[in-house]
Amino acid sequence: MSLDAGLVWFRRDLRLTDHAALAAALGSCRRVHCVFVYDRAILDELRAAGRDADRRVEFIHAAVDALDDGLRARGGGLMITHGRAAESVVDLARRLSVDAVFASTDYEPAATARDADVARQLAGQGRRLSLHKDQVIFEKGEVMTGGGTPFSVFTPYRNAWLKRLADADIAEHVADFAPLAPPAGPPLRPTLEQLGFRRTNLAELRLPLGEAGARQLLDDFVGRIDDYRATRDFPAVRGPSYLSVHLRFGTISIRELVRRARTHTSEGAATWLAELVWREFYQMILWHHPHVVDRAFRPEYDRIVWETGPQAEEHFRAWCEGRTGYPIVDAGMRQLNQTGYMHNRLRMITASFLTKDLGIDWRRGERYFAQHLNDYDLAANNGGWQWAASTGCDAQPYFRIFNPVTQSERFDPRGQFIRRYVPEVANLEDKEIHAPWLASADRQREARCVVGRDYPAPLVDHALARQKTLQRYSAARER
């Protein structure tokens, strides 16, 4: 051990198992303190926007309490503060006289700017910020083309990623917890109310919480992983892992997920591993091309003329509220609004509908998802939206436009998912439920689903909207 004291700053890594920064601190310091900051820079913005009931805050709150319990069981504990993160950490480092602050690297632009500020302040005190790769297997420029440039297409990136992957890259970070320093006094845990937030319906959703909850979900998924490729696209089927929010807040290690995937040789496991690589692909894109935060990856698509005006505003509100008249789109949006989760196939369908049926700027949809998704991740959300809008890297060609009816017929053929979230159409037959307006007037009355009265008429005609979209994109490319 070369350092007297260290401070581990927990952020998007709310676990004790396989934790790179924590292991580094425990392995190099005689005494290790731990802190989590409820960052006012984030929470105050949520409250100012009227989001004082936010499932993500409640998820984090439960994970932080569980983390404190775990640390105390190992002889330590978590100091929990509520303030500006940079100020709180620098002040605490000074008061504890630590030699270094250990944290996991965060790649989002705002986070990198915050960490640079913390590093400068700590250096002014004779201390250092020690950052450790933990959110991803490969970061920044570790996977590049043969010419040393960033990849812009997923498949060659995935191939290079898999070729580079070695056991050492996913080795577990094992730590001796003996150097943990217990905080003075009983646990000081602010309640949600003290943080200025109210309870949500998170308990009703029965989402397993904390590190133990993440492991419960992983163990359940591993029993289904071999079927993942066949089941992943059907929202009424238990196909996904449902680990995205846990991966987002680090209640489970990405290394553990890759290790578990590699223990299976099935196509399902290989497909799931590829989805984990997609996540890192978008992280790499954001790191090398930060302009994608508010601009198109492909500059020519910044010239698209999106729909504006009163009708566009009404269409956007209808999309947000799940009343577009297309049941599969409405079911997806209602799932998001009611639970904070949306199945990945539905994310593609709803995003395509907003941008290519309604002609509304992808950034508006991206922001709405950012406000409501439990698993919101800037890189993945931005990458997914730009893929759907055909403005991003590795995008689907602009002339490939999802037909919401055929998508519905293919991925929810019996209307099971639709019936759960759009009860207005529940009495329609399976063959009718995907396009209620095509049912006869007698059938609509019989099913108590008269279009225009019991359920909205379609906002747009998909065939006409498709032609308009082709013209919109072609015009942008020619400018």
PyMOL commands that set and color helices and strands:
alter all, ss='L'
color gray80, all
select helices_A, chain A and resi 20-28+40-48+55-73+85-96+109-124+154-164+167-170+202-205+210-222+225-231+244-248+254-262+267-288+290-293+299-303+310-321+327-339+344-357+362-372+378-389+404-411+416-421+423-425+436-438+441-446+462-478
alter helices_A, ss='H'
color red, helices_A
select strands_A, chain A and resi 3-10+29-39+79-83+100-104+128-132
alter strands_A, ss='S'
color yellow, strands_A
deselect
rebuild
show_as cartoon
